[in-house]
Amino acid sequence: MVNHIHTIAIAGAGTMGSGIAQVTATAGFKTILFDIDPKMLQKAEMGIKNSLDFLESKGKITSSERQSILEKISFTHQLADLKADLIIEAILEKLEIKHQFFQQVAEINKPDCILASNTSSIPITQIAAKVPNPERFLGIHFFNPAPIMKLVEIISGVQTNAAIAQSCKEFIESMGKTCVMAKDAPGFIVNRVARHYYVEGLKALEEKVADFETIDALMESTGFKMGPFKLMDLIGVDTNFSVTSSMYQLFHQDGKFRPSRIQQQLVDAGFHGKKTKRGFYEYS
């Protein structure tokens, strides 16, 4: 059912969007990376080039493969250029903005164009509610950093065609990813389970049980690859806070999902983690 996919468009040139674009281009697909901010596109292009340079230096890809991947990606800030067989959205985690985006791209694409969201927490059914032909809408949720992380969640909304979801699973797996099928519940599988890794770490920090460096060191000593604060810095403190806030609302203010005031302060200060050179930690 997805044999017609030759061109993939990614909306949002942030960390996730640029990472997904690298994945699809590496898999050999013509890829369009869109963002309304030309500066974000420039940053994304540089980030992809640096990533590929690193892979080449490690012997993971050849110079010709690097060039071929780059040639498959085009960058645009014009929405009219967003014509593809599969469109994956990785923009702001705000429902009204996603609704507006998908309504606009639906108007300029064919009815069989598959529409997908990389949302971390907003229910797929809510996003699809105002999308024409919602049966072709689903969640394709990559994890950061997308070129490295193997796992992808495939999420079906209430109206998603099961055959399309299964075909997308097989399609994404053909890119070397490991896919799991998830129901349309807040946080899906991974973010629901992992949320407390961050939330409880932040509660321990708020209650002065230990400083964040100590909490990270303790968690890493028990086998976790990264402590919760290092991981929040990598994902993006702002992104992590947004997902927690969304889940807090979706679970009707259940206290176990309460967002942290400390994290809120970092977001307000613009300390969003590695991407801004400062989060819980400082980066040179």
DRENNU-903412 format. One line per field, with one value per residue (C-alpha): residue number from 1; residue in three letters; x, y, z. Coordinates in pm, 1 decimal. Layout:
<rs>
num: NUM; ...
residu: ALA; ...
px: X; ...
py: Y; ...
pz: Z; ...
</rs>
This chain:
<rs>
num: 1; 2; 3; 4; 5; 6; 7; 8; 9; 10; 11; 12; 13; 14; 15; 16; 17; 18; 19; 20; 21; 22; 23; 24; 25; 26; 27; 28; 29; 30; 31; 32; 33; 34; 35; 36; 37; 38; 39; 40; 41; 42; 43; 44; 45; 46; 47; 48; 49; 50; 51; 52; 53; 54; 55; 56; 57; 58; 59; 60; 61; 62; 63; 64; 65; 66; 67; 68; 69; 70; 71; 72; 73; 74; 75; 76; 77; 78; 79; 80; 81; 82; 83; 84; 85; 86; 87; 88; 89; 90; 91; 92; 93; 94; 95; 96; 97; 98; 99; 100; 101; 102; 103; 104; 105; 106; 107; 108; 109; 110; 111; 112; 113; 114; 115; 116; 117; 118; 119; 120; 121; 122; 123; 124; 125; 126; 127; 128; 129; 130; 131; 132; 133; 134; 135; 136; 137; 138; 139; 140; 141; 142; 143; 144; 145; 146; 147; 148; 149; 150; 151; 152; 153; 154; 155; 156; 157; 158; 159; 160; 161; 162; 163; 164; 165; 166; 167; 168; 169; 170; 171; 172; 173; 174; 175; 176; 177; 178; 179; 180; 181; 182; 183; 184; 185; 186; 187; 188; 189; 190; 191; 192; 193; 194; 195; 196; 197; 198; 199; 200; 201; 202; 203; 204; 205; 206; 207; 208; 209; 210; 211; 212; 213; 214; 215; 216; 217; 218; 219; 220; 221; 222; 223; 224; 225; 226; 227; 228; 229; 230; 231; 232; 233; 234; 235; 236; 237; 238; 239; 240; 241; 242; 243; 244; 245; 246; 247; 248; 249; 250; 251; 252; 253; 254; 255; 256; 257; 258; 259; 260; 261; 262; 263; 264; 265; 266; 267; 268; 269; 270; 271; 272; 273; 274; 275; 276; 277; 278; 279; 280; 281; 282; 283; 284
residu: MET; VAL; ASN; HIS; ILE; HIS; THR; ILE; ALA; ILE; ALA; GLY; ALA; GLY; THR; MET; GLY; SER; GLY; ILE; ALA; GLN; VAL; THR; ALA; THR; ALA; GLY; PHE; LYS; THR; ILE; LEU; PHE; ASP; ILE; ASP; PRO; LYS; MET; LEU; GLN; LYS; ALA; GLU; MET; GLY; ILE; LYS; ASN; SER; LEU; ASP; PHE; LEU; GLU; SER; LYS; GLY; LYS; ILE; THR; SER; SER; GLU; ARG; GLN; SER; ILE; LEU; GLU; LYS; ILE; SER; PHE; THR; HIS; GLN; LEU; ALA; ASP; LEU; LYS; ALA; ASP; LEU; ILE; ILE; GLU; ALA; ILE; LEU; GLU; LYS; LEU; GLU; ILE; LYS; HIS; GLN; PHE; PHE; GLN; GLN; VAL; ALA; GLU; ILE; ASN; LYS; PRO; ASP; CYS; ILE; LEU; ALA; SER; ASN; THR; SER; SER; ILE; PRO; ILE; THR; GLN; ILE; ALA; ALA; LYS; VAL; PRO; ASN; PRO; GLU; ARG; PHE; LEU; GLY; ILE; HIS; PHE; PHE; ASN; PRO; ALA; PRO; ILE; MET; LYS; LEU; VAL; GLU; ILE; ILE; SER; GLY; VAL; GLN; THR; ASN; ALA; ALA; ILE; ALA; GLN; SER; CYS; LYS; GLU; PHE; ILE; GLU; SER; MET; GLY; LYS; THR; CYS; VAL; MET; ALA; LYS; ASP; ALA; PRO; GLY; PHE; ILE; VAL; ASN; ARG; VAL; ALA; ARG; HIS; TYR; TYR; VAL; GLU; GLY; LEU; LYS; ALA; LEU; GLU; GLU; LYS; VAL; ALA; ASP; PHE; GLU; THR; ILE; ASP; ALA; LEU; MET; GLU; SER; THR; GLY; PHE; LYS; MET; GLY; PRO; PHE; LYS; LEU; MET; ASP; LEU; ILE; GLY; VAL; ASP; THR; ASN; PHE; SER; VAL; THR; SER; SER; MET; TYR; GLN; LEU; PHE; HIS; GLN; ASP; GLY; LYS; PHE; ARG; PRO; SER; ARG; ILE; GLN; GLN; GLN; LEU; VAL; ASP; ALA; GLY; PHE; HIS; GLY; LYS; LYS; THR; LYS; ARG; GLY; PHE; TYR; GLU; TYR; SER
px: 0.0; 299.8; 476.3; 390.9; 616.9; 907.3; 919.3; 904.2; 850.4; 947.6; 793.2; 1002.0; 1379.5; 1454.1; 1650.1; 1386.9; 1290.3; 1647.5; 1729.0; 1433.5; 1533.2; 1880.0; 1721.9; 1493.2; 1763.1; 2009.0; 1746.2; 1751.0; 1435.3; 1397.8; 1346.8; 1204.5; 1281.9; 1049.4; 1053.9; 901.4; 1230.2; 1514.8; 1768.3; 1642.8; 1693.3; 2050.3; 2119.2; 1961.2; 2167.1; 2486.9; 2385.9; 2319.7; 2651.0; 2837.0; 2662.9; 2754.3; 3111.5; 3139.9; 3003.4; 3249.5; 3540.4; 3444.3; 3425.3; 3050.4; 2983.7; 3199.4; 3253.6; 3029.8; 2756.2; 2775.7; 2733.7; 2446.1; 2259.1; 2299.6; 2180.5; 1857.0; 1763.2; 1613.7; 1545.5; 1250.5; 1057.1; 776.1; 475.3; 377.8; 688.8; 563.1; 430.1; 512.6; 382.7; 443.2; 451.0; 585.4; 520.7; 767.7; 659.4; 549.0; 352.9; 41.8; -277.9; -411.5; -83.9; -80.6; -444.2; -365.8; -57.2; -227.1; -528.3; -294.7; -82.1; -392.2; -510.3; -194.4; -142.5; -325.9; -595.2; -375.9; -82.3; -7.7; -0.3; 184.4; 279.7; 596.2; 414.6; 538.3; 211.5; -83.2; -343.8; -339.7; -719.9; -729.3; -494.6; -674.8; -1014.8; -978.9; -776.7; -943.5; -951.2; -839.7; -808.0; -466.3; -344.5; -125.5; 160.2; 517.0; 713.8; 1093.4; 1320.2; 1610.3; 1866.1; 1668.0; 1968.0; 2092.1; 1784.4; 1636.8; 1290.6; 990.8; 633.8; 355.1; 34.7; -312.9; -592.7; -955.1; -1004.0; -662.7; -683.2; -519.1; -369.4; -201.7; -58.7; 79.7; 226.7; 392.0; 540.3; 695.1; 807.3; 986.4; 1139.9; 1288.1; 1498.1; 1662.7; 1435.0; 1254.0; 883.5; 620.4; 246.9; 92.1; -260.9; -363.1; -315.3; -140.3; 234.3; 180.5; 420.9; 768.7; 686.6; 426.6; 667.0; 974.0; 797.0; 857.4; 1229.2; 1229.0; 945.9; 1077.4; 1431.3; 1300.4; 1095.1; 1407.2; 1589.9; 1305.7; 1301.6; 1681.1; 1732.0; 2046.2; 2180.8; 2120.8; 2479.4; 2450.8; 2113.3; 2254.2; 2562.3; 2350.8; 2117.5; 2409.5; 2580.8; 2272.3; 2293.8; 2113.6; 2316.2; 2228.4; 2089.4; 1755.0; 1910.1; 2167.4; 1889.8; 1661.2; 1946.4; 1996.5; 1625.5; 1571.2; 1456.4; 1180.2; 1063.1; 1065.5; 873.4; 617.2; 554.0; 517.5; 276.5; 71.0; 48.6; -42.8; -344.1; -437.8; -441.2; -665.8; -398.2; -293.5; -24.1; 219.5; 264.3; 298.2; 549.7; 848.2; 889.3; 1265.9; 1227.2; 982.9; 1244.8; 1508.4; 1264.8; 1175.4; 1545.9; 1609.9; 1830.6; 1701.5; 1991.5; 2268.1; 2109.2; 2142.4; 2473.9; 2309.6; 2042.6; 2097.3; 2459.5; 2672.0; 2824.3; 3120.0
py: 0.0; 231.2; 124.9; 463.9; 646.3; 802.9; 1149.4; 1218.9; 1565.2; 1655.0; 1962.9; 2126.6; 2164.1; 2132.1; 1848.6; 1584.5; 1703.9; 1731.0; 1392.6; 1227.0; 1392.6; 1240.6; 898.4; 910.9; 1048.3; 784.5; 523.1; 655.4; 867.3; 1211.8; 1425.0; 1774.9; 1950.0; 2241.8; 2513.8; 2860.1; 2999.0; 3008.2; 3028.8; 2696.5; 2543.3; 2672.9; 2531.4; 2198.0; 2173.2; 2239.8; 1986.9; 1716.1; 1786.8; 1766.6; 1439.5; 1288.8; 1417.8; 1236.0; 913.6; 942.0; 1001.2; 682.4; 483.4; 431.6; 587.1; 673.5; 1018.7; 933.2; 804.2; 1126.9; 1330.8; 1113.3; 1160.4; 1538.1; 1550.1; 1376.9; 1653.5; 1983.8; 2267.9; 2506.2; 2762.6; 2770.3; 2561.9; 2527.1; 2312.8; 2055.9; 1806.1; 1443.4; 1089.9; 1086.0; 1394.0; 1367.2; 1665.1; 1754.7; 2109.5; 2272.6; 2056.1; 2272.5; 2117.3; 2426.2; 2475.6; 2111.0; 2136.2; 2441.5; 2279.5; 1956.0; 2136.0; 2343.5; 2053.5; 1841.6; 2106.7; 2087.5; 1710.5; 1409.6; 1237.9; 926.9; 1123.5; 968.1; 1223.3; 1150.1; 1328.6; 1280.0; 1413.1; 1285.3; 1313.5; 1473.4; 1207.2; 1115.4; 1110.2; 1473.8; 1585.8; 1380.4; 1520.5; 1819.6; 1653.0; 1556.5; 1177.7; 1097.0; 727.5; 805.9; 984.2; 819.9; 876.5; 791.7; 874.4; 870.3; 915.5; 1155.9; 1132.7; 989.3; 871.4; 661.8; 549.0; 235.1; 250.3; 408.1; 400.8; 358.6; 497.2; 446.9; 691.6; 585.2; 642.4; 524.6; 255.6; -52.9; -157.7; 182.8; 164.1; -185.9; -80.7; 222.3; -3.5; -224.1; 83.0; 240.1; -96.2; -107.2; 193.8; -20.0; 84.3; -130.0; -43.5; -111.3; -64.3; 157.3; 254.0; 618.9; 691.6; 990.1; 949.1; 628.4; 363.9; 506.0; 856.1; 727.8; 478.5; 704.1; 1017.8; 925.5; 890.1; 1266.4; 1365.0; 1172.1; 1295.2; 1651.4; 1590.3; 1458.2; 1773.7; 2000.2; 1827.8; 1864.8; 1490.5; 1538.4; 1769.9; 1681.0; 1567.1; 1315.8; 1188.8; 1140.1; 960.6; 727.2; 636.5; 575.3; 356.9; 131.7; 71.7; 361.8; 498.7; 857.1; 1013.1; 1198.9; 1546.7; 1466.8; 1306.3; 1609.1; 1831.1; 1605.7; 1587.1; 1955.5; 2086.6; 2281.3; 1979.6; 1757.5; 2015.7; 2054.5; 1678.8; 1656.4; 1953.0; 1794.3; 1461.6; 1637.1; 1791.1; 1473.9; 1276.8; 1544.8; 1696.2; 1366.1; 1464.1; 1198.1; 1391.7; 1736.9; 1953.8; 2082.0; 2445.6; 2407.8; 2289.6; 2573.9; 2826.1; 2684.7; 2704.6; 3065.2; 3153.7; 3001.7; 2725.7; 2446.5; 2203.3; 2113.0; 2298.7; 2631.0; 2534.9; 2541.6; 2343.0; 2169.7; 2149.4; 2400.8; 2303.6; 2465.8
pz: 0.0; 48.4; -269.6; -416.2; -167.1; -351.6; -195.1; 178.9; 326.1; 680.0; 840.2; 1109.1; 1083.4; 1452.8; 1610.0; 1535.2; 1188.5; 1062.0; 1213.6; 1040.7; 712.3; 744.8; 805.5; 501.0; 269.6; 389.7; 302.4; -53.5; -64.4; -209.5; 100.1; 141.4; 471.9; 544.9; 807.9; 809.9; 947.0; 689.9; 975.7; 1111.2; 768.1; 753.3; 1098.7; 1001.1; 683.2; 876.2; 1141.5; 882.7; 708.4; 1039.5; 1124.1; 788.2; 818.4; 1150.2; 999.8; 712.7; 952.6; 1136.2; 814.5; 845.5; 504.7; 205.3; 58.8; -237.3; -5.3; 194.6; -122.6; -242.2; 86.3; 72.9; -287.7; -186.1; 60.4; -46.0; 199.3; 172.1; 373.2; 116.8; 217.0; -148.5; -201.1; 47.8; -205.7; -129.6; -95.0; 281.3; 502.6; 858.0; 1084.2; 1360.3; 1446.2; 1771.8; 2015.8; 1989.0; 1858.0; 1680.9; 1491.1; 1381.6; 1267.0; 1056.4; 906.5; 801.8; 657.9; 441.2; 314.9; 251.0; 6.3; -206.8; -198.3; -340.7; -130.5; -97.7; 43.7; 384.0; 665.4; 988.0; 1307.5; 1509.8; 1818.3; 2152.3; 2340.7; 2157.9; 2072.1; 1703.8; 1695.4; 1812.9; 1537.2; 1270.3; 1370.0; 1138.0; 863.0; 532.9; 483.5; 841.0; 758.7; 600.9; 916.8; 1183.2; 1422.9; 1320.8; 1632.4; 1605.0; 1905.0; 1948.3; 1793.3; 1502.3; 1294.4; 1588.3; 1781.8; 1626.8; 1785.4; 1610.6; 1742.6; 1485.4; 1638.1; 1496.1; 1568.6; 1588.2; 1214.6; 1090.0; 823.4; 978.8; 645.8; 604.3; 956.5; 894.8; 560.7; 720.4; 987.2; 720.2; 524.7; 822.9; 912.1; 561.2; 671.1; 937.4; 1223.2; 1479.9; 1492.0; 1755.2; 1708.2; 1976.4; 2070.3; 2075.1; 2445.8; 2612.8; 2577.2; 2375.7; 2515.2; 2563.4; 2684.7; 2927.7; 3083.6; 3069.3; 3195.5; 3557.0; 3496.2; 3444.6; 3680.4; 3982.2; 3919.2; 3920.0; 4236.3; 4412.2; 4301.7; 4420.5; 4759.0; 4787.1; 4818.4; 4608.2; 4338.7; 3974.9; 3913.0; 4196.8; 4074.6; 3725.1; 3860.1; 4073.4; 3787.6; 3551.9; 3813.5; 3817.8; 3443.2; 3275.3; 2985.7; 3079.8; 3394.7; 3369.3; 3363.5; 3096.1; 2894.1; 2930.5; 2809.1; 2507.2; 2418.3; 2490.8; 2828.4; 2654.9; 2455.5; 2761.8; 2964.6; 2686.5; 2674.1; 3052.7; 3053.5; 2775.7; 2955.7; 3282.1; 3105.9; 2917.1; 3242.9; 3399.8; 3626.2; 3778.9; 4031.5; 3917.0; 3591.3; 3750.4; 3560.3; 3756.8; 3857.0; 3821.6; 3464.2; 3395.8; 3511.9; 3278.1; 2987.8; 3075.6; 3089.7; 2747.8; 2888.0; 2665.4; 2692.1; 2450.3; 2159.8; 2348.7; 2515.9; 2858.6; 3037.1; 3367.6; 3254.8; 3064.0; 2726.6; 2554.9
</rs>
